[in-house]
Amino acid sequence: MAGTPALDTSTESPQCILLAGAHGGVGAALAQTLCARFPQSTFLTISRHDIPRLSPTHQHLKIELENPSSVSAVQDWLFRSPLPNWVVNCCGTLHWQDHRPEKSLRECDDRAMLRSFSINALTHLHLAQALDPLLKRRSPLTWASLSAKVGSIEDNHLGGWYSYRMSKAALNMLIRNLSIEWGRKIDSCKVVAIHPGTTDTPLSKPFQANLTEGKLFSTELSASRIADVIQNLAEDDTGRLLFWDGSPIPW
Ligand SMILES: NC(=O)c1ccc[n+]([C@@H]2O[C@H](COP(=O)([O-])OP(=O)(O)OC[C@H]3O[C@@H](n4cnc5c(N)ncnc54)[C@H](OP(=O)(O)O)[C@@H]3O)[C@@H](O)[C@H]2O)c1
């Protein structure tokens, strides 16, 4: 009915969930958690890999989100699917075969910088670009990108890790921008970045030795906390970077 506020069903019980990066450590655990928590929801996943079928309604797209051609391919796929009202993007990288996080300027090189930016920021931009033309003013949307506390400029007192920090800061700015653009376009819209905390995945493996006890979380625990944060988002959380307990981290 014209003039009636849209019912915000986006957070409590999503009808359709889209999860990108579903093969990663946190991504795979989050897929299991969300499927178990919302068995009635249609489940859409994106990954560079094949993944096992998660539910009777599960649809999977194998694609590389880093590639700009993924925008139109994901969009074509989404046109044929229900409109997701929860989107969670887990894509990110810290190190790879010939790249370790930089301790100083001397260790920075353009190729690693650009690859970090591509995986940590552009995979999220491309997914947003694919979804954007499908969004409807009266269909609530909740979007969560997994980011990292080290992407906070204000919180940076240690330095180092140039490519990861810079690319996560870029992702954080993307999230802030998206919250503004989609906030104007959709009646009920929550767009956030979430820091999962140090989680036992290939991404954190080389850096786990010096952690104090209790500071390394299992993927199951992190996934459950991330799902809790998304489920409990308030309207005024939009545009924020949040801890795994839902508290805000300064940008
Ligand atoms: N683990 C931690 O301690 C920690 C701490 C803070 C923040 N985070 C953030 O949490 C997110 C998930 O990380 P994780 O720990 O689950 O890491 P992971 O196990 O290494 O997973 C990497 C993730 O990035 C995706 N990805 C997409 N394109 C990629 C590419 N070209 N190269 C490498 N990965 C690509 C993977 O998706 P597919 O394989 O499905 O394609 C997967 O979801 C990341 O954004 C990370 O920055 C993690």
PDBQT file of the ligand as one rigid body, heavy atoms in Angstrom, charges set to zero:
ROOT
HETATM    1  N1  LIG A 301      41.321 -15.133   9.605  1.00  0.00    +0.000 N 
HETATM    2  C1  LIG A 301      41.529 -14.003  10.274  1.00  0.00    +0.000 C 
HETATM    3  O1  LIG A 301      42.215 -14.025  11.317  1.00  0.00    +0.000 OA
HETATM    4  C2  LIG A 301      40.966 -12.701   9.791  1.00  0.00    +0.000 A 
HETATM    5  C3  LIG A 301      41.148 -11.559  10.601  1.00  0.00    +0.000 A 
HETATM    6  C4  LIG A 301      40.627 -10.334  10.172  1.00  0.00    +0.000 A 
HETATM    7  C5  LIG A 301      39.937 -10.271   8.980  1.00  0.00    +0.000 A 
HETATM    8  N2  LIG A 301      39.782 -11.405   8.210  1.00  0.00    +0.000 N 
HETATM    9  C6  LIG A 301      39.044 -11.272   6.948  1.00  0.00    +0.000 C 
HETATM   10  O2  LIG A 301      38.046 -12.270   6.886  1.00  0.00    +0.000 OA
HETATM   11  C7  LIG A 301      37.840 -12.645   5.516  1.00  0.00    +0.000 C 
HETATM   12  C8  LIG A 301      37.893 -14.164   5.381  1.00  0.00    +0.000 C 
HETATM   13  O3  LIG A 301      39.242 -14.581   5.598  1.00  0.00    +0.000 OA
HETATM   14  P1  LIG A 301      39.654 -16.087   5.942  1.00  0.00    +0.000 P 
HETATM   15  O4  LIG A 301      40.386 -16.019   7.212  1.00  0.00    +0.000 OA
HETATM   16  O5  LIG A 301      38.494 -16.986   5.803  1.00  0.00    +0.000 OA
HETATM   17  O6  LIG A 301      40.720 -16.340   4.790  1.00  0.00    +0.000 OA
HETATM   18  P2  LIG A 301      40.910 -17.569   3.777  1.00  0.00    +0.000 P 
HETATM   19  O7  LIG A 301      40.555 -18.842   4.426  1.00  0.00    +0.000 OA
HETATM   20  O8  LIG A 301      42.276 -17.396   3.228  1.00  0.00    +0.000 OA
HETATM   21  O9  LIG A 301      39.821 -17.240   2.647  1.00  0.00    +0.000 OA
HETATM   22  C9  LIG A 301      40.063 -16.255   1.649  1.00  0.00    +0.000 C 
HETATM   23  C10 LIG A 301      38.772 -15.722   1.162  1.00  0.00    +0.000 C 
HETATM   24  O10 LIG A 301      38.981 -14.797   0.107  1.00  0.00    +0.000 OA
HETATM   25  C11 LIG A 301      38.273 -15.229  -1.052  1.00  0.00    +0.000 C 
HETATM   26  N3  LIG A 301      38.949 -14.872  -2.316  1.00  0.00    +0.000 N 
HETATM   27  C12 LIG A 301      38.320 -14.416  -3.413  1.00  0.00    +0.000 A 
HETATM   28  N4  LIG A 301      39.163 -14.179  -4.396  1.00  0.00    +0.000 NA
HETATM   29  C13 LIG A 301      40.368 -14.505  -3.934  1.00  0.00    +0.000 A 
HETATM   30  C14 LIG A 301      41.639 -14.506  -4.541  1.00  0.00    +0.000 A 
HETATM   31  N5  LIG A 301      41.832 -14.110  -5.806  1.00  0.00    +0.000 N 
HETATM   32  N6  LIG A 301      42.673 -14.923  -3.793  1.00  0.00    +0.000 NA
HETATM   33  C15 LIG A 301      42.500 -15.316  -2.497  1.00  0.00    +0.000 A 
HETATM   34  N7  LIG A 301      41.279 -15.338  -1.876  1.00  0.00    +0.000 NA
HETATM   35  C16 LIG A 301      40.236 -14.928  -2.603  1.00  0.00    +0.000 A 
HETATM   36  C17 LIG A 301      38.103 -16.710  -0.877  1.00  0.00    +0.000 C 
HETATM   37  O11 LIG A 301      36.962 -17.116  -1.609  1.00  0.00    +0.000 OA
HETATM   38  P3  LIG A 301      36.845 -18.481  -2.434  1.00  0.00    +0.000 P 
HETATM   39  O12 LIG A 301      38.030 -19.335  -2.083  1.00  0.00    +0.000 OA
HETATM   40  O13 LIG A 301      35.557 -19.064  -1.987  1.00  0.00    +0.000 OA
HETATM   41  O14 LIG A 301      36.821 -18.065  -3.864  1.00  0.00    +0.000 OA
HETATM   42  C18 LIG A 301      37.887 -16.811   0.620  1.00  0.00    +0.000 C 
HETATM   43  O15 LIG A 301      36.558 -16.475   0.984  1.00  0.00    +0.000 OA
HETATM   44  C19 LIG A 301      38.883 -11.896   4.692  1.00  0.00    +0.000 C 
HETATM   45  O16 LIG A 301      38.292 -10.733   4.145  1.00  0.00    +0.000 OA
HETATM   46  C20 LIG A 301      39.924 -11.506   5.728  1.00  0.00    +0.000 C 
HETATM   47  O17 LIG A 301      40.654 -10.357   5.369  1.00  0.00    +0.000 OA
HETATM   48  C21 LIG A 301      40.275 -12.604   8.591  1.00  0.00    +0.000 A 
ENDROOT
TORSDOF 0
